Amino acid sequence: PWISLALGAPRVAVRRPSLMLLDSYVEYAAPFWIWPHWLVARCCGIQYAANLHDPVRDHQVGPGWWHRWSVWLAYRPLKFVLVHDALPEPSPVPSGVSVVQVPVGLYELGGKAVDAGASRRKWGVKDSQRVFLAFGYIRDNKNLDLVIQALADVPDAFLIIAGSVASSHDRPFSYYTALASDVGVSERCNFSEGFVNDEELGDYFSGSDYVVLTYAASFHSQSGVLNIAARARKPVLASAGPGPLLESVRGFSLGVVVEPDSLPATVEGMKTILASPPLPQWDAYEEAASWAVNAKRILEAAGISHPAEGGDSAS
């Protein structure tokens, strides 16, 4: 992949875009691929920017000196980075790189019309039960073990876990299925391991009542799954450290926020959302978190006129 990244620089130089926006901040092993892009940025005057997403990172690749050098080099071509919340002090972003705060944007639910009842029957959900959906990459920091254990004290709850294990460092799917068996809640769990394509999103979200976003206190970023849940109009059960996820949920009443990394808090949160469902401000959140807002702030940061304003569009 590093060779492909490096070989992309000549194409950037030939096409001369107004802005080269990196989908994500791929700082790891930057010494292998960054040099051509650094030269293109300096010699051709092309603006580079990147989606930083999570600026506070505790994952290290290789020896400490190599990791620090990779991170330092990866910032060299960048004029600005995109984040979803104000950065901590001292900032992890070098002083010469501007920071632009943007929303993640909402995701569309593709696929054909969905029969929610059919999905629930397929999962084995009873009429009296409410479905909690844990969707996306399966990581240890999502505290799904606490959610499974909480089911023992919330008999009306049914849990769907759908997605792929994020890495070899995270617990495998078999850990969660075994835990459900040990706790005695297997009959109220449905596990679907593997990547979920866009056509299947509707099945999972329309058939669910609530979405689980129970991140650990170490999580300070935004959740893309929140913006699928918002499009599907599904309230969330959320936990995390201070950051844009909790600000969004609290600010727009998108669900119930609980103390992170706590089984009693998870149990209480599930009971609360079942007994007193929130009244989310969906329309207000969609307006604040739209892709239009995202794009407008990017164009402003790059000094590019918005097409609606009569200027040239970005290439």
Backbone hydrogen bonds, N-H to C=O, Kabsch-Sander energy under -0.5 kcal/mol:
donor,donor_aa,acceptor,acceptor_aa,energy
5,L,1,P,-2.1
6,A,2,W,-2.2
7,L,3,I,-2.6
8,G,4,S,-0.9
8,G,5,L,-0.5
9,A,6,A,-1.3
11,R,7,L,-0.6
12,V,8,G,-1.6
13,A,9,A,-2.3
14,V,10,P,-2.1
15,R,11,R,-2.4
16,R,12,V,-2.1
20,M,47,Q,-3.1
21,L,19,L,-0.7
22,L,20,M,-0.6
22,L,49,A,-3.2
25,Y,51,N,-1.1
26,V,24,S,-1.3
27,E,25,Y,-1.5
30,A,27,E,-1.7
32,F,29,A,-1.9
33,W,30,A,-1.6
34,I,30,A,-2.7
37,H,33,W,-0.6
38,W,34,I,-2.4
39,L,35,W,-2.3
40,V,36,P,-2.3
41,A,37,H,-2.6
42,R,38,W,-2.0
43,C,39,L,-3.3
44,C,40,V,-2.0
45,G,41,A,-0.5
46,I,40,V,-0.8
47,Q,18,S,-0.6
48,Y,77,P,-0.6
49,A,20,M,-2.4
50,A,80,F,-1.1
51,N,22,L,-1.8
52,L,50,A,-0.8
52,L,82,L,-2.4
53,H,82,L,-1.1
54,D,52,L,-2.1
57,R,55,P,-0.9
60,Q,58,D,-0.5
62,G,60,Q,-0.6
67,H,63,P,-2.4
68,R,64,G,-2.5
69,W,65,W,-2.0
70,S,66,W,-2.5
71,V,67,H,-2.4
72,W,68,R,-2.3
73,L,69,W,-2.7
74,A,70,S,-2.2
75,Y,71,V,-0.9
75,Y,72,W,-0.6
76,R,73,L,-1.6
78,L,75,Y,-1.1
79,K,48,Y,-3.6
80,F,48,Y,-1.1
81,V,98,S,-2.3
82,L,50,A,-2.6
83,V,100,V,-2.5
84,H,53,H,-0.5
97,V,94,P,-1.9
98,S,79,K,-2.3
98,S,96,G,-0.5
100,V,81,V,-2.8
102,V,83,V,-3.0
102,V,100,V,-0.5
107,Y,227,N,-1.0
110,G,108,E,-0.8
116,A,114,V,-0.9
119,S,115,D,-1.9
120,R,116,A,-2.2
121,R,117,G,-2.3
122,K,118,A,-2.1
123,W,119,S,-1.7
124,G,120,R,-1.0
125,V,120,R,-2.8
129,Q,126,K,-1.5
130,R,156,D,-2.8
132,F,158,F,-3.4
133,L,210,Y,-2.6
134,A,132,F,-0.5
134,A,160,I,-3.3
135,F,133,L,-0.6
136,G,162,A,-1.6
138,I,164,S,-3.1
139,R,137,Y,-0.8
142,K,139,R,-1.6
143,N,140,D,-1.7
146,L,143,N,-0.6
147,V,143,N,-1.4
148,I,144,L,-2.2
149,Q,145,D,-2.2
150,A,146,L,-2.2
151,L,147,V,-1.1
151,L,148,I,-0.6
152,A,149,Q,-1.2
153,D,150,A,-1.7
154,V,150,A,-0.6
154,V,151,L,-1.0
157,A,154,V,-2.1
158,F,130,R,-2.5
159,L,188,R,-2.8
160,I,132,F,-2.8
161,I,190,N,-2.4
162,A,134,A,-2.6
162,A,160,I,-0.5
163,G,192,S,-2.1
166,A,138,I,-2.2
170,D,167,S,-1.3
175,Y,172,P,-1.2
176,Y,172,P,-0.8
176,Y,173,F,-0.6
177,T,173,F,-2.0
178,A,174,S,-2.3
179,L,175,Y,-2.2
180,A,176,Y,-2.3
181,S,177,T,-1.7
182,D,178,A,-2.5
183,V,179,L,-2.6
184,G,180,A,-1.1
185,V,180,A,-2.6
186,S,180,A,-0.7
188,R,185,V,-2.1
189,C,186,S,-1.6
190,N,159,L,-2.2
192,S,161,I,-2.8
194,G,163,G,-2.1
197,N,195,F,-0.6
200,E,197,N,-1.6
201,L,197,N,-0.6
201,L,198,D,-0.9
202,G,110,G,-0.5
202,G,198,D,-0.5
204,Y,200,E,-1.5
205,F,201,L,-2.6
206,S,202,G,-2.4
207,G,203,D,-1.3
208,S,205,F,-0.5
209,D,131,V,-2.1
210,Y,131,V,-2.3
211,V,235,P,-2.1
212,V,133,L,-3.2
213,L,211,V,-0.5
213,L,237,L,-3.3
215,Y,213,L,-1.8
215,Y,239,S,-1.7
216,A,141,N,-2.2
219,F,216,A,-1.8
220,H,218,S,-0.5
224,G,222,Q,-0.5
227,N,223,S,-0.8
227,N,224,G,-0.6
228,I,224,G,-0.7
228,I,225,V,-0.6
229,A,225,V,-2.7
230,A,226,L,-2.3
231,R,227,N,-0.9
232,A,228,I,-2.1
233,R,229,A,-0.6
233,R,230,A,-0.8
234,K,229,A,-2.6
236,V,254,L,-1.9
237,L,211,V,-2.5
238,A,236,V,-0.6
238,A,256,V,-2.9
239,S,213,L,-2.1
241,G,216,A,-0.7
241,G,219,F,-2.6
245,L,221,S,-1.1
247,E,243,G,-1.9
248,S,244,P,-2.3
249,V,245,L,-2.3
250,R,246,L,-2.7
251,G,247,E,-2.6
252,F,248,S,-1.8
253,S,250,R,-0.9
254,L,249,V,-2.0
255,G,249,V,-0.6
256,V,236,V,-2.3
258,V,238,A,-2.8
262,S,259,E,-0.7
266,T,262,S,-1.9
267,V,263,L,-2.6
268,E,264,P,-2.5
269,G,265,A,-2.4
270,M,266,T,-2.2
271,K,267,V,-2.2
272,T,268,E,-2.4
273,I,269,G,-2.4
274,L,270,M,-1.5
275,A,271,K,-2.4
276,S,272,T,-3.1
281,Q,252,F,-2.7
282,W,280,P,-1.2
285,Y,281,Q,-2.2
286,E,282,W,-2.8
287,E,283,D,-2.0
288,A,284,A,-2.0
289,A,285,Y,-2.5
290,S,287,E,-0.8
294,N,290,S,-1.7
295,A,291,W,-3.0
296,K,292,A,-2.3
297,R,293,V,-2.0
298,I,294,N,-1.7
299,L,295,A,-2.6
300,E,296,K,-2.2
301,A,297,R,-2.2
302,A,298,I,-1.9
303,G,299,L,-0.7
303,G,300,E,-0.7
304,I,299,L,-2.7
309,E,306,H,-2.2
310,G,307,P,-1.8
311,G,306,H,-1.2
